[in-house]
């Protein structure tokens, strides 16, 4: 947890990731190689959705044709 975060701030991170995970994988059945359209990709859930999509080998598409693409997220490192 970053030093500057309060415990309240840190507690919100799992909620965003669980919401995005549930929507993309449990409800939508996202699979490797698919593309995902993420609206509001600058909010907590949108950023989590982009990160999860990239981690799962999917392309996260930006809804506006003239907007710059989202930054490439570095791959997550699995730890045992």
C-alpha angles and dihedrals in degrees: 000000000000115000093238094057122097120219088255091056092047092050092062096059097075091049092058093046094045091049092050093043092050093048097045103036108021100037104024098032094224113198134191114284096026124119124234127205109215117192116197092020091171097068126083097264093041093051090047090050092052091048093048092046092052092045091052092051097257132129117244108212125207114230097222116070094213098044119103115257117261115267116269111257116222112245115268116248116231115219125199 
